[in-house]
């Protein structure tokens, strides 16, 4: 990937940091944006080495590490609770505290995507790693977000009981969350293996369908995304220390820093935005961007 420039690294880092957390699919945009720009940008996506590997994918997935670290920085209090929960589980050998329950919920919810991702990630990326597929799935992502908002709209407009589970600090309270519920939400991340389907979008949608508030759904979605994004990035980072990363160390670092900053700001913005608003702005964006891209690349 000798032709990766600092401008390209900066743009892709910004794109990764924003679209990974916004419900609009980072993988889909990493295919669509270079394809729209064309020229050397498009070549980044299509070039392969002698073994058929795509060095650009290693760069993009490596940016996931920056995104995951930004989420950890944003939710550091929660991750301190998770670390404490690990200690509680080791000490008591059972779920005995709220923090040990949160830890167990995250582990249980992450197992399905961890197993399925290892099996299907590479085949799906190989089959669907072209702009038209990303455009189709981005449009489908918008349709899913729209349907979920419509289905949950009536429930949100009804008065909440005096002692609702979403009362007070429910956005950080998962003491009433069942393991089947958490696993179902975690498993929804499998859909994000398709370029154009948003990880945060499907997990937030799954939380909304369970009757959660937008704030609680996005909070849990970020917690679920962190270990998956971090693991995906860590698995690919070693490739950048081989032939794929030769001569682009500076560009990778710039992309890393930009992705970290963009992800942190995006996490703060989306958390505050969804306290009082809905997913409809993202629905409109996905439908417009997806349909126009289908027309362009069909």
Residue pairs with C-beta under 8 A, 6 or more apart in sequence:
1 44
1 47
1 55
1 56
1 59
1 244
1 245
1 248
2 246
2 247
2 248
3 40
3 43
3 44
4 44
4 56
4 59
4 248
4 251
5 40
5 251
6 250
6 251
6 254
8 40
8 41
8 44
8 251
9 59
9 248
9 251
9 252
9 254
9 255
9 258
10 254
10 255
10 258
11 33
12 30
12 33
12 59
12 60
12 63
12 255
13 63
13 66
13 254
13 255
13 256
13 257
13 258
13 259
13 262
14 258
14 259
14 262
15 26
15 29
15 30
15 33
16 26
16 30
16 60
16 63
16 64
16 66
16 67
16 255
16 259
16 262
16 263
17 63
17 66
17 67
17 70
17 258
17 259
17 260
17 261
17 262
17 263
17 264
17 265
17 266
18 262
18 263
18 266
19 25
19 26
19 28
19 29
19 198
20 26
20 64
20 67
20 199
20 200
20 225
20 229
20 263
20 266
21 67
21 71
21 200
21 222
21 225
21 263
21 266
21 267
21 270
22 198
22 200
22 266
22 270
22 282
23 141
23 145
23 198
23 200
23 201
23 204
23 205
23 279
23 282
23 286
24 138
24 141
24 198
24 201
24 282
24 285
24 286
24 289
25 134
25 137
25 138
25 141
25 192
25 195
25 196
25 197
25 198
25 199
25 201
26 67
26 198
26 199
27 60
27 125
27 134
27 192
27 195
27 196
28 134
28 135
28 137
28 138
28 141
28 195
28 196
28 197
28 198
29 134
30 45
30 60
30 195
31 45
31 129
31 130
31 131
31 134
31 195
32 131
32 134
32 135
32 138
32 289
32 293
33 41
34 41
34 42
34 44
34 45
35 41
35 42
35 45
35 131
35 297
36 131
36 293
36 296
44 56
45 54
45 56
45 129
47 54
47 55
47 56
48 54
48 55
49 55
49 243
49 244
53 239
53 244
54 129
55 239
55 244
55 245
57 125
57 129
57 236
58 236
58 237
58 239
58 240
58 244
58 245
59 240
59 244
59 245
59 248
59 252
59 255
61 232
61 233
61 235
61 236
62 233
62 236
62 237
62 240
62 252
62 256
63 233
63 255
63 256
63 259
64 229
64 230
64 232
64 233
64 236
65 229
65 230
65 233
65 234
65 237
65 256
66 233
66 255
66 256
66 257
66 259
66 260
66 263
67 229
67 233
67 259
67 260
67 263
68 225
68 226
68 227
68 229
68 230
68 233
69 230
69 260
70 259
70 260
70 261
70 262
70 263
70 264
70 267
71 222
71 225
71 226
71 229
71 263
71 267
72 79
72 226
73 264
74 222
74 264
74 267
74 268
75 219
75 222
75 223
75 226
75 267
78 102
78 172
78 223
79 226
81 98
81 99
81 102
81 103
82 99
82 102
82 103
82 106
84 97
84 99
85 97
85 99
85 100
85 101
85 102
85 103
85 104
86 100
86 103
88 96
88 97
88 99
88 100
88 103
89 95
89 100
89 103
89 104
92 100
94 100
95 101
95 104
98 173
98 175
101 174
101 175
102 174
104 179
105 174
105 177
105 179
105 182
106 182
106 223
106 224
106 227
108 179
108 182
108 183
108 186
109 182
109 183
109 185
109 186
109 187
109 224
110 186
110 224
110 227
110 228
111 183
111 186
112 183
112 186
112 187
112 189
112 190
113 186
113 187
113 189
113 190
113 228
114 228
114 231
116 187
116 190
116 193
117 190
117 193
117 228
117 232
120 190
120 193
121 193
121 232
124 193
124 194
125 193
125 195
127 133
128 134
128 137
128 194
128 195
129 195
130 297
131 293
131 296
131 297
132 293
132 294
132 297
132 298
133 194
133 195
133 196
134 195
134 196
134 293
135 196
135 289
135 290
135 291
135 293
135 294
135 296
135 297
136 196
136 290
136 294
137 194
137 195
137 196
137 197
137 290
138 196
138 197
138 286
138 289
138 290
138 293
139 196
139 286
139 287
139 290
139 291
139 294
140 196
140 197
140 290
141 196
141 197
141 198
141 201
141 286
141 290
142 282
142 283
142 284
142 285
142 286
142 287
142 290
143 287
144 197
144 201
144 202
144 205
145 201
145 205
145 279
145 282
145 283
145 286
146 280
146 283
146 287
148 205
148 208
148 209
148 279
149 208
149 278
149 279
149 280
149 283
151 209
152 208
152 209
152 211
155 211
156 213
160 166
160 167
164 170
165 173
165 176
166 211
166 212
166 213
166 216
170 213
170 216
171 213
171 215
171 216
171 219
172 219
174 182
174 220
177 220
181 210
184 206
184 210
185 203
185 206
185 207
185 210
185 220
185 224
186 203
186 224
188 202
188 203
188 205
188 206
189 199
189 202
189 203
189 224
189 225
189 228
191 197
191 202
192 198
192 199
192 202
196 290
199 221
199 225
199 228
199 229
200 218
200 221
200 222
200 225
200 270
201 279
201 282
203 217
203 220
203 221
203 224
203 225
204 214
204 217
204 218
204 221
204 274
204 279
205 217
205 279
206 217
207 216
207 217
207 218
207 220
207 221
208 214
208 217
212 220
214 274
214 275
214 277
214 278
214 279
215 271
215 274
215 275
217 274
218 270
218 271
218 274
219 271
222 267
222 271
239 245
240 248
240 252
245 252
